[in-house]
Amino acid sequence: MGVVAGSVLMLVVLGGCGTSLSDSLVGTWTTDLNVIHVEFRDDGTYQATLRRGGTKMVESGSWSVEGSVLTLTPTSDSPYCAGTVARYEVQVIDDGNRLDTTVQDDPCQVRLDDLGSGLTRFEDVGPTPTPG
């Protein structure tokens, strides 16, 4: 499949009460296996970093929320899943620290393998102190 400008990933999101969906999503999320980190920035951009073996791929683009639908629009030079549209039902749980996902449609196996298990809010605590 060739690279298609403006490819779109859509996630159907079921948000919690009291906080807007956009506010709930801002921050960094990771998969259970810590293979993908997705940072949703408050300026409407995102960056997804995929690490497999010794390989690191970075995709960036814009994101927006309309109703309960989160739309990710990767830049045209996406290294994976270019030109594909995916839909996931996502429930924000655990005080906003977990996104449970149910795949509705995702033709990209790389993304499906990783995002299909849900996302957890990532807290970077920095490097481990060296003893001594």
C-alpha positions in Angstrom: 0.0 0.0 0.0 1.4 3.4 -0.9 1.6 6.4 1.3 -1.6 8.4 1.2 -1.6 12.0 2.4 -4.0 12.8 5.2 -4.7 9.2 6.2 -7.1 9.1 9.1 -7.4 6.9 12.3 -10.7 7.3 14.1 -11.4 6.0 17.6 -14.9 6.0 18.9 -14.5 7.2 22.5 -17.0 6.9 25.4 -15.8 9.6 27.9 -16.6 10.1 31.5 -18.8 12.7 33.0 -17.6 16.1 34.2 -14.4 16.3 32.1 -14.4 17.0 28.4 -13.2 14.2 26.3 -10.4 16.3 24.8 -9.1 17.2 28.4 -9.2 13.5 29.3 -7.1 12.5 26.4 -4.3 15.1 26.7 -1.1 13.4 27.9 0.9 10.4 27.1 -0.6 6.9 26.8 1.1 3.5 26.4 0.1 0.0 25.5 0.2 -2.8 28.0 3.4 -4.1 26.5 4.9 -0.6 26.4 5.4 -0.9 22.7 3.6 2.2 21.6 3.6 5.6 23.3 0.9 8.1 22.0 1.1 11.7 23.2 -2.0 13.8 22.7 -1.0 17.5 23.0 -3.4 20.2 24.0 -2.6 22.1 20.7 -4.4 19.3 18.7 -1.3 17.5 17.6 -0.1 14.0 18.5 3.0 11.8 18.2 2.9 8.0 18.3 6.2 6.2 18.8 6.3 2.5 18.0 9.3 0.4 19.2 9.8 -3.2 18.0 13.1 -5.1 18.2 15.7 -2.5 17.6 13.4 -0.4 15.4 11.7 2.9 16.3 9.1 4.5 14.1 7.5 7.8 14.8 4.2 9.1 13.4 2.8 12.6 14.0 -0.2 14.4 13.0 -3.3 16.2 14.3 -6.2 15.0 16.4 -9.6 16.3 17.1 -12.7 15.3 19.0 -16.3 15.7 17.7 -18.9 14.2 20.0 -17.5 10.9 21.0 -15.3 10.4 18.0 -11.5 11.0 18.2 -9.9 11.6 14.8 -6.2 11.2 14.2 -4.9 12.5 11.0 -1.2 11.4 10.4 1.1 13.4 8.3 1.6 12.1 4.8 5.0 10.5 5.6 3.5 8.1 8.1 6.0 5.1 8.5 3.2 2.6 9.3 -0.6 2.3 8.6 -0.5 5.1 6.0 -3.8 5.5 4.2 -5.8 3.4 6.7 -8.9 4.3 8.8 -9.4 2.5 12.1 -12.3 2.6 14.5 -12.2 1.6 18.2 -14.8 2.0 21.0 -12.9 3.4 23.9 -14.1 3.7 27.5 -12.2 6.0 29.8 -11.9 4.2 33.2 -9.8 4.0 36.3 -10.1 7.7 37.2 -9.0 8.6 33.6 -5.9 6.5 33.7 -7.1 3.7 31.3 -8.6 3.6 27.8 -10.3 0.3 27.2 -10.6 -0.4 23.5 -12.9 -2.6 21.4 -11.9 -2.8 17.8 -14.7 -1.9 15.4 -12.6 -1.7 12.2 -8.8 -1.5 11.7 -7.2 -2.9 8.6 -3.7 -2.2 9.8 -2.4 -5.3 11.6 0.5 -3.4 13.3 -1.8 -0.9 15.0 -4.5 -3.5 15.7 -1.9 -5.7 17.5 -1.0 -2.9 19.8 -4.0 -0.6 20.2 -6.5 -3.5 20.4 -5.5 -4.2 24.0 -6.2 -0.7 25.3 -4.0 2.1 26.6 -2.8 3.2 30.0 -1.7 6.7 31.0 2.1 6.8 30.9 3.9 8.4 33.8 7.6 8.9 33.2 9.3 8.9 36.5 12.7 9.6 35.0 15.9 7.5 35.0 16.5 5.0 37.8 19.1 6.4 40.3 22.5 4.8 40.2 23.4 3.2 43.6 26.5 4.4 45.3 
